[in-house]
Amino acid sequence: MSQGARRAEDWHWLWDVYIVGGCLVGIAAVVLLNERVPGNVPVAIASLAGIVLCTLTFGRRVVGAKEFSWPAAVFVGLVVGLFVLGLWAATAAVAAIPAMYPLVFATLPLPAALVMSMAITLAPLLIELATHGTSWPNMTVAVVVTLIGIIAAPVIGTVIVSSVKQRGRLAMLVEELAASRAESTRLSREAGIAAERARLAREIHDTLAQGFTSIVALAQAVEPELEADTEAARRHVELIRRTARENLAEARAMVAELTPTDLHDGSLSAAIRRQCERLSAESGVTATVRADAELPQLSMATDVVLLRTVQEAFANIRKHSHASAVTVALAPANDGVRLSVVDNGIGLGDGHAEGFGLRGMRTRVTQVGGTLSVSSTPGGTTVTVEVPA
């Protein structure tokens, strides 16, 4: 925001109305009281009109400024000079004195504004003393008006300065809020992008990557079987074809809604049985499913987490466990469902570090409010997941 715009905001338009109104009151007093307090009416009117003109043109660029400047000093000197000229021309112009205080306090630093306001307040009395002396009939009225101004000027000045500062602070807070909101939006967008990348990485790792791993393993098994055991080679080629088709379907589902195709076609236990059949066909590991008939109803998101856990556990069994058998169990537990995957392999070994798959598995389970534990012995590994219904 430019400095000019900031000043325009700090100086409320109602102050313009107040100053114009005050000068018009002064002009009216000069005209209406000319018979009782005679003076040079045209000069007084021109002086007060000049104050209005200066305020609405030149003054709008300097009032409410954050720092004192020479244009501000020139402006204050000009309007005060015009006011003094109007007073010298017609005593009744003193009626416009309240309009001078906002200009002074909104333009000058507070100490200088207090001094200048006192000078403006004392000016009518001093002019009358210089013109008429102490014998002037209206001296009592002039003294009373001066005392009122001495009391009113600091109060009006304090209100004006507080108003300007408060508007400045409010404008700064609005700018900070806008900047903070923009930064929050940017960080939220970046966090969303990072979360989406991590989610896609887990999905790809748990689905497509494992399917491609199976295809590679089957292709390696087919090569020596082409001459020695064509029937086995044919079965493995069929498995390659089926796995490739499932991978393609999984990729399409991932693009569409990231819901596993296995869960579109049946229950969670049925999807896990298909994973067990695939594991047995690919690696020869005996895979068994034990699913309780009365499982609590789970959300699709929770079903996906449990299915992905089984897939990741099977991937680890293929790569590392050297197991010959694995059992998957689904049972009710603690108002939810417990999934356990137990193999009879060599275990994880001492100092085993969590890889990407296990970290992704743990993240998935945490997101649906569940817990995951992995225990390993030389006689096998057990992965246990508990999720709420």
C-alpha positions in Angstrom: 0.0 0.0 0.0 1.4 3.4 -0.9 2.0 6.1 1.7 -0.6 8.4 0.1 -3.2 5.6 0.3 -2.3 4.9 3.9 -2.7 8.5 4.9 -6.0 8.7 3.2 -7.2 5.7 5.3 -5.8 7.2 8.5 -7.6 10.5 7.9 -11.3 9.6 8.1 -13.6 11.5 5.7 -15.7 12.6 8.7 -12.9 14.9 9.7 -13.2 16.6 6.4 -16.9 17.1 7.1 -16.1 18.4 10.5 -13.5 21.0 9.3 -15.7 22.2 6.4 -18.7 22.5 8.8 -16.6 24.4 11.3 -15.4 26.9 8.7 -18.9 27.3 7.4 -20.1 28.0 11.0 -17.3 30.6 11.2 -18.4 32.2 7.9 -22.0 32.3 9.2 -20.9 34.0 12.4 -18.9 36.6 10.5 -21.9 37.5 8.4 -24.6 37.3 11.1 -22.7 39.1 13.8 -21.2 41.8 11.6 -23.5 44.5 13.1 -22.7 43.6 16.7 -19.0 42.7 16.0 -18.1 44.6 12.9 -15.1 43.6 10.7 -13.9 43.1 7.2 -16.4 40.4 6.1 -15.0 39.6 2.6 -11.4 39.1 4.0 -12.7 36.9 6.8 -14.9 34.8 4.5 -12.0 34.4 2.0 -9.6 33.3 4.8 -12.0 30.6 6.1 -12.8 29.5 2.6 -9.1 29.3 2.0 -8.7 26.9 4.9 -11.4 24.6 3.4 -9.7 24.7 0.0 -6.3 23.9 1.4 -7.6 21.1 3.5 -9.5 19.4 0.7 -6.6 19.6 -1.8 -3.1 20.0 -0.4 -4.0 18.9 3.1 -5.2 15.4 2.2 -1.6 14.6 1.1 0.0 15.5 4.5 -2.5 14.9 7.3 -2.1 11.6 9.1 1.5 11.2 7.9 3.6 8.8 10.0 6.6 11.2 10.1 6.7 15.0 10.2 7.8 16.6 6.9 8.3 20.1 5.5 5.1 20.0 3.4 3.2 19.3 6.6 4.8 22.3 8.3 4.0 24.5 5.3 0.4 23.3 5.3 0.0 23.9 9.0 1.6 27.3 8.7 -0.7 28.2 5.8 -4.0 27.3 7.5 -3.0 28.8 10.8 -2.0 32.0 8.9 -5.3 32.1 7.1 -7.1 31.6 10.4 -5.2 34.4 12.1 -5.9 36.6 9.1 -9.6 35.8 9.4 -9.6 36.7 13.1 -7.8 40.0 12.4 -10.4 40.8 9.8 -13.4 39.8 11.8 -13.6 38.8 15.5 -16.6 36.5 14.9 -14.3 34.2 12.8 -13.3 32.7 16.2 -16.3 30.4 15.8 -14.2 28.4 13.4 -11.5 27.7 15.9 -12.6 24.1 16.7 -12.0 23.2 13.1 -8.3 24.1 13.4 -7.5 21.5 16.1 -7.9 18.3 14.0 -5.6 19.8 11.3 -2.9 20.6 13.8 -3.0 17.3 15.7 -3.3 15.1 12.7 -0.3 16.8 11.0 2.2 17.7 13.6 4.0 15.6 16.2 2.1 15.7 19.5 4.4 18.1 21.4 4.4 20.5 18.5 0.7 20.1 18.1 0.1 21.0 21.7 2.1 24.1 21.5 0.5 25.2 18.2 -3.0 24.5 19.6 -2.3 26.7 22.6 -1.1 29.4 20.2 -4.3 29.1 18.2 -6.4 29.2 21.3 -4.7 32.3 22.6 -4.6 34.1 19.2 -8.2 35.6 19.4 -7.6 37.0 22.9 -4.2 38.4 21.9 -5.5 40.0 18.8 -8.3 41.7 20.6 -5.9 42.9 23.3 -3.7 44.4 20.6 -6.6 46.0 18.8 -8.9 47.2 21.6 -6.9 46.9 24.8 -8.4 45.7 28.1 -11.3 48.2 27.8 -12.9 46.2 24.9 -16.6 45.4 25.9 -16.4 41.8 24.7 -13.2 41.1 26.6 -15.1 38.9 29.1 -16.5 36.7 26.3 -13.0 36.5 24.7 -11.5 35.3 28.0 -14.2 32.7 28.5 -13.8 31.4 24.9 -10.1 31.2 25.4 -10.4 29.2 28.6 -12.8 26.8 26.9 -10.3 26.4 24.1 -7.4 25.7 26.5 -9.5 22.9 28.0 -10.9 21.6 24.8 -7.8 21.6 22.6 -5.8 18.9 24.5 -9.0 16.7 24.7 -9.7 17.0 21.0 -6.1 16.5 20.1 -5.8 13.4 22.2 -8.9 11.9 20.5 -7.6 12.8 17.1 -4.1 11.3 17.7 -5.6 8.2 19.3 -7.9 7.8 16.4 -5.2 8.1 13.8 -2.9 5.7 15.7 -5.7 3.2 16.2 -6.5 3.3 12.5 -2.9 2.9 11.6 -2.6 -0.2 13.9 -5.8 -1.6 12.5 -4.5 -1.2 8.9 -1.2 -2.9 9.9 -3.1 -5.7 11.6 -5.2 -6.2 8.4 -2.1 -6.3 6.3 -0.4 -8.8 8.7 -3.6 -10.9 8.7 -3.7 -10.9 4.9 0.0 -11.9 4.8 -0.5 -14.6 7.4 -3.5 -16.0 5.6 -1.6 -16.0 2.3 1.3 -17.8 4.0 -1.1 -20.3 5.7 -2.7 -21.0 2.3 0.7 -21.6 0.8 1.9 -23.9 3.6 -1.4 -25.7 3.5 -1.1 -26.2 -0.2 2.5 -27.4 0.1 1.5 -29.8 3.0 -1.3 -31.1 0.9 1.0 -31.7 -2.1 3.5 -33.5 0.2 0.8 -35.6 1.8 -0.6 -36.5 -1.6 2.8 -37.5 -2.8 3.4 -39.7 0.2 0.0 -41.3 -0.2 0.6 -42.0 -3.9 4.0 -43.4 -3.0 2.4 -45.8 -0.5 -0.3 -46.8 -3.0 2.2 -47.5 -5.7 4.5 -49.4 -3.4 1.6 -51.5 -2.0 0.1 -52.3 -5.4 1.8 -51.7 -8.6 5.4 -52.2 -7.4 4.5 -55.5 -5.8 2.7 -56.6 -8.9 5.7 -55.8 -11.0 7.9 -57.7 -8.6 5.7 -60.7 -9.0 5.9 -60.4 -12.8 9.7 -60.3 -12.7 9.9 -63.3 -10.4 7.5 -65.3 -12.5 9.4 -64.3 -15.7 12.6 -65.6 -14.1 10.9 -68.8 -13.2 9.5 -69.3 -16.7 12.9 -69.2 -18.5 14.3 -72.5 -17.3 10.9 -74.1 -17.6 10.4 -73.4 -21.3 12.2 -76.6 -22.3 12.1 -78.7 -19.0 8.5 -78.2 -17.9 6.3 -76.5 -20.5 3.2 -77.1 -18.4 4.7 -75.2 -15.4 5.9 -72.5 -17.8 2.4 -72.2 -19.2 0.9 -71.8 -15.7 3.5 -69.1 -14.9 2.9 -67.3 -18.1 -0.8 -67.3 -17.3 0.0 -65.9 -13.8 2.1 -63.2 -15.5 -0.8 -62.3 -17.7 -3.2 -62.2 -14.8 -0.9 -60.2 -12.6 -0.3 -57.7 -15.4 -4.1 -57.3 -15.9 -4.6 -56.8 -12.2 -1.9 -54.2 -12.1 -3.5 -52.4 -15.0 -6.9 -52.5 -13.3 -5.3 -51.3 -10.1 -3.6 -48.4 -11.9 -7.0 -47.4 -13.4 -8.7 -47.7 -10.1 -5.9 -45.6 -8.5 -6.4 -42.9 -11.0 -10.2 -43.0 -10.6 -10.5 -43.1 -6.8 -7.6 -45.0 -5.3 -9.8 -47.8 -4.0 -8.4 -51.3 -4.5 -10.2 -53.3 -7.2 -10.3 -56.4 -4.9 -12.6 -54.5 -2.6 -15.0 -53.6 -5.4 -15.8 -57.2 -6.0 -16.4 -58.5 -2.4 -15.6 -58.4 1.3 -12.3 -57.8 2.9 -11.9 -61.5 3.8 -12.5 -62.4 0.2 -10.0 -59.9 -1.0 -7.4 -61.3 1.4 -8.1 -64.9 0.2 -7.3 -63.8 -3.3 -4.1 -62.3 -2.1 -3.3 -65.7 -0.4 -4.1 -67.6 -3.6 -1.7 -65.3 -5.5 1.0 -65.8 -3.0 0.7 -69.5 -3.1 0.6 -69.6 -6.9 3.7 -67.4 -7.2 5.9 -68.6 -4.5 4.6 -72.0 -3.3 4.0 -70.7 0.2 1.0 -72.3 1.9 -1.3 -69.4 2.8 -4.3 -69.8 5.0 -7.1 -67.3 5.9 -9.1 -67.5 9.2 -11.9 -64.9 9.2 -14.5 -64.7 12.0 -18.0 -64.9 10.6 -19.2 -61.9 12.8 -16.7 -59.2 12.0 -17.8 -55.6 12.8 -18.6 -53.4 9.8 -15.6 -51.3 8.8 -15.3 -48.3 6.5 -13.8 -48.6 3.1 -10.8 -46.6 4.2 -10.2 -49.1 7.0 -10.7 -52.1 4.7 -8.0 -50.5 2.4 -5.6 -50.2 5.3 -6.0 -53.9 6.3 -5.7 -55.1 2.7 -2.6 -53.0 2.1 -1.1 -54.4 5.3 -1.6 -57.9 4.1 0.0 -57.0 0.7 3.0 -55.5 2.3 3.4 -58.4 4.7 3.3 -60.8 1.8 5.8 -58.7 -0.1 8.2 -59.0 2.8 7.5 -62.8 3.0 8.4 -63.2 -0.7 11.6 -61.2 -0.4 13.1 -62.0 3.1 11.3 -64.6 5.2 12.1 -67.9 3.4 8.8 -69.0 4.9 6.8 -72.1 3.8 3.5 -71.2 5.4 1.6 -68.1 6.4 -1.6 -67.6 8.3 -3.8 -64.5 8.1 -6.5 -64.1 10.8 -9.3 -61.6 11.1 -11.2 -61.4 14.4 -13.2 -58.9 16.5 -11.2 -57.1 19.1 -11.8 -54.1 21.4 -14.8 -52.7 19.4 -12.9 -53.2 16.2 -11.0 -55.8 14.2 -7.6 -57.4 14.8 -5.6 -58.6 11.7 -2.6 -60.8 12.2 -0.2 -62.2 9.6 2.0 -65.0 11.0 4.7 -66.7 8.9 7.2 -69.5 9.9 10.2 -67.8 8.3 13.6 -66.8 9.6 12.3 -63.6 11.3 13.6 -60.0 10.9 17.0 -60.5 12.5 18.8 -58.3 15.0 19.2 -54.6 14.2 16.5 -54.7 11.5 15.5 -51.2 10.4 12.1 -50.2 9.2 11.9 -49.9 5.4 9.6 -47.7 3.4 7.0 -50.5 3.3 6.7 -50.9 7.0 6.8 -47.1 7.6 4.0 -46.7 5.1 2.0 -49.5 6.7 2.4 -47.9 10.1 1.3 -44.5 8.7 -1.8 -46.0 7.1 -2.8 -47.7 10.3 -2.3 -44.5 12.4 -4.5 -42.5 10.0 -7.5 -44.7 10.7 -6.9 -44.6 14.5 -5.3 -48.1 14.7 -2.2 -49.6 16.1 0.5 -51.8 14.5 3.0 -54.1 16.1 5.7 -56.4 14.6 7.3 -59.2 16.6 9.9 -61.5 15.2 11.7 -64.7 16.4 13.9 -67.1 14.5 10.7 -69.2 14.1 8.8 -66.5 12.2 7.3 -63.0 12.2 4.0 -61.8 13.3 2.4 -58.5 12.1 -0.6 -57.4 14.2 -3.0 -54.6 13.4 -5.9 -53.4 15.5 -8.4 -50.9 14.0 -11.6 -49.4 15.4 -14.9 -50.2 13.8 
